[in-house]
Amino acid sequence: MTFFVVQYDRRAGKGVWLEFEEAELALNALREKEAAREPHVEVVLFMADSLDQLRETHSRFFMDAEEIGARLARDTLARSA
């Protein structure tokens, strides 16, 4: 398993990630990023087989604001139909 520390800036609609093979290093990075984060930035730790799997299961952390808006509009239309 691979560990990913993801920082998602809700204002900018952008995410960046760090990848680790060791849990302890990932936890240290998480703590460091959490301590320095702004209120509009989410910092999360995931464990996944690959970055592709993480993109599939937690796609919003890898979408920009425009993509999220388009997805919400599409989902809203689908629910109202």
GIWO-V623314 format. One record per residue. N is the residue number from 0. SS is DSSP state (hx for helix, st for strand, lp for the rest). PHI is phi in whole degrees, 0 to 359 (NA if undefined). OMEGA is omega in degrees with one decimal (NA if undefined). Layout:
BEGIN
n->(N & N)
ss->(SS & SS)
phi->(PHI & PHI)
omega->(OMEGA & OMEGA)
END
This chain:
BEGIN
n->(0 & 1 & 2 & 3 & 4 & 5 & 6 & 7 & 8 & 9 & 10 & 11 & 12 & 13 & 14 & 15 & 16 & 17 & 18 & 19 & 20 & 21 & 22 & 23 & 24 & 25 & 26 & 27 & 28 & 29 & 30 & 31 & 32 & 33 & 34 & 35 & 36 & 37 & 38 & 39 & 40 & 41 & 42 & 43 & 44 & 45 & 46 & 47 & 48 & 49 & 50 & 51 & 52 & 53 & 54 & 55 & 56 & 57 & 58 & 59 & 60 & 61 & 62 & 63 & 64 & 65 & 66 & 67 & 68 & 69 & 70 & 71 & 72 & 73 & 74 & 75 & 76 & 77 & 78 & 79 & 80)
ss->(lp & st & st & st & st & st & st & st & st & lp & lp & lp & lp & st & st & st & st & st & st & st & lp & lp & hx & hx & hx & hx & hx & hx & hx & hx & hx & hx & hx & hx & hx & hx & lp & lp & lp & lp & st & st & st & st & st & st & st & st & lp & lp & hx & hx & hx & hx & hx & hx & hx & lp & hx & hx & hx & hx & lp & lp & hx & hx & hx & hx & hx & hx & hx & hx & hx & hx & hx & hx & hx & hx & hx & hx & lp)
phi->(NA & 245 & 254 & 232 & 259 & 247 & 249 & 239 & 269 & 295 & 293 & 277 & 68 & 225 & 237 & 228 & 218 & 241 & 243 & 224 & 265 & 247 & 299 & 298 & 294 & 296 & 296 & 298 & 296 & 301 & 300 & 296 & 292 & 298 & 295 & 255 & 281 & 272 & 301 & 269 & 248 & 265 & 234 & 224 & 244 & 237 & 235 & 208 & 291 & 201 & 295 & 300 & 296 & 296 & 299 & 286 & 276 & 226 & 299 & 298 & 287 & 242 & 255 & 273 & 300 & 295 & 295 & 295 & 299 & 295 & 294 & 297 & 297 & 297 & 295 & 296 & 297 & 296 & 289 & 277 & 278)
omega->(178.5 & 179.5 & -178.8 & 171.5 & -176.1 & 172.8 & 179.5 & 179.5 & -177.1 & 179.0 & -177.3 & -177.3 & -177.4 & 177.0 & 172.5 & -177.6 & 173.5 & -176.4 & -178.2 & 174.4 & -177.5 & -178.1 & -177.4 & 178.1 & 178.2 & 179.0 & 177.4 & 178.2 & 178.2 & 179.8 & -179.6 & -179.7 & 178.0 & -177.6 & -175.1 & -171.9 & 173.7 & -178.6 & -178.0 & -179.4 & 174.6 & 174.5 & -176.5 & 177.3 & 177.6 & 172.0 & -177.6 & 176.5 & -177.5 & 175.8 & 177.7 & 178.0 & 179.2 & 176.8 & 179.8 & -175.3 & -177.4 & -170.8 & -175.3 & 178.4 & -177.4 & 178.7 & 172.7 & -174.8 & 179.9 & 178.8 & 178.5 & 178.0 & 178.9 & 179.0 & 178.2 & 178.9 & 179.6 & 179.5 & 178.9 & 177.3 & -179.3 & -179.9 & -177.2 & -178.5 & NA)
END
